[in-house]
Amino acid sequence: MFKGFFSDRSGNFGVLTAILLVPVIGVAGVALDLSNALMVRSTLQAAADAAALAAVSETSAGVSQALQMQSDGQLSAAIADAKKVFLGHAKMSEHYELKNFDVDVVKTG
């Protein structure tokens, strides 16, 4: 009875497909999550780059404030500009929720 059962190869494709389907679906899910994480990272990096450029552009309020300062210190106008630009760029995507962030623009030298 069991001799014929173990030597019978019909149905092997179905069994192997069922066994391998779980890891294949898992790998596909991980690939989708990784793709989404990389997209979010890219979006946030672009927002940070835009905020940095906005804070120190020649016509920004932060540069005007820095030119008027006699000593080193934080540039509140540049910080406000950077926060506005970052939020504007970061909220363009609905793939994530931004909980908090910090901006610091300091004049040295």
matplotlib code that plots the C-alpha trace (Angstrom):
import matplotlib.pyplot as plt

x = [0.0, 2.7, 5.1, 2.9, 2.2, 5.8, 6.9, 4.0, 5.2, 1.9, 0.8, 4.4, 4.0, 0.9, 2.6, 5.8, 3.9, 1.9, 5.1, 7.0, 4.1, 4.4, 8.1, 7.5, 4.6, 6.7, 9.6, 7.2, 5.8, 9.3, 10.2, 7.1, 7.8, 11.5, 10.4, 8.0, 10.6, 13.2, 10.6, 9.8, 13.5, 14.0, 11.1, 12.2, 15.8, 14.6, 12.5, 15.5, 17.7, 15.0, 14.7, 18.5, 18.7, 15.7, 17.3, 20.6, 19.6, 20.9, 17.4, 16.2, 15.4, 17.9, 20.8, 19.7, 19.5, 23.0, 24.5, 23.1, 24.4, 27.6, 28.3, 27.5, 24.1, 20.9, 19.0, 15.4, 14.2, 16.2, 14.8, 11.2, 11.8, 13.4, 10.5, 7.9, 9.7, 10.3, 6.7, 5.6, 7.7, 7.2, 3.4, 3.1, 3.1, 0.5, 2.7, 3.8, 2.9, 5.5, 5.4, 8.1, 11.3, 13.9, 15.7, 18.7, 20.4, 23.4, 25.8, 29.4, 32.5]
y = [0.0, 2.6, 1.3, 2.6, 5.8, 6.8, 5.9, 7.7, 11.0, 12.3, 15.5, 16.6, 19.8, 20.8, 20.0, 21.9, 24.8, 25.0, 24.8, 27.4, 29.8, 31.1, 32.2, 33.7, 35.8, 36.8, 37.9, 39.9, 41.6, 42.5, 43.9, 46.1, 47.4, 48.1, 49.9, 52.1, 52.8, 53.9, 56.1, 57.8, 58.2, 59.8, 62.2, 63.2, 63.7, 65.9, 67.9, 68.4, 69.5, 72.0, 73.3, 73.7, 75.6, 77.8, 78.7, 79.9, 81.4, 84.9, 86.5, 84.7, 86.4, 84.1, 85.5, 89.1, 88.3, 86.7, 89.7, 92.0, 89.8, 90.8, 87.4, 83.8, 82.3, 80.8, 82.3, 82.3, 83.6, 80.9, 78.2, 79.4, 79.4, 75.9, 74.5, 75.9, 74.5, 71.1, 70.7, 71.9, 69.2, 66.4, 66.6, 66.1, 62.3, 60.4, 57.3, 58.3, 60.5, 63.0, 63.0, 65.5, 67.1, 69.6, 72.3, 74.2, 77.0, 78.6, 81.3, 80.6, 82.5]
z = [0.0, 1.0, -1.6, -4.4, -2.5, -2.1, -5.6, -7.3, -8.9, -10.2, -8.5, -7.6, -9.5, -7.4, -4.1, -5.0, -6.3, -3.1, -1.0, -3.1, -3.4, 0.2, 0.0, -3.5, -2.3, 0.8, -1.4, -3.6, -0.5, 0.8, -2.6, -2.6, 0.9, 0.0, -3.1, -1.1, 1.5, -1.1, -2.7, 0.6, 1.4, -2.0, -1.5, 1.9, 0.7, -2.1, 0.4, 2.7, -0.3, -1.4, 2.2, 2.5, -0.7, 0.2, 3.5, 2.0, -1.4, -2.1, -1.9, 1.2, 4.5, 6.2, 4.2, 4.8, 8.6, 8.5, 6.8, 9.5, 12.4, 14.1, 15.7, 15.1, 15.9, 14.7, 11.8, 12.7, 9.3, 7.5, 9.8, 9.1, 5.4, 5.5, 7.5, 5.1, 2.0, 3.6, 4.6, 1.2, -0.5, 2.1, 2.1, -1.6, -1.1, 0.9, 1.3, 4.8, 7.8, 8.9, 12.7, 13.5, 12.1, 13.2, 11.2, 12.3, 10.4, 12.1, 11.0, 11.8, 10.9]

ax = plt.figure().add_subplot(projection="3d")
ax.plot(x, y, z, "-o")
ax.set_aspect("equal")
plt.show()
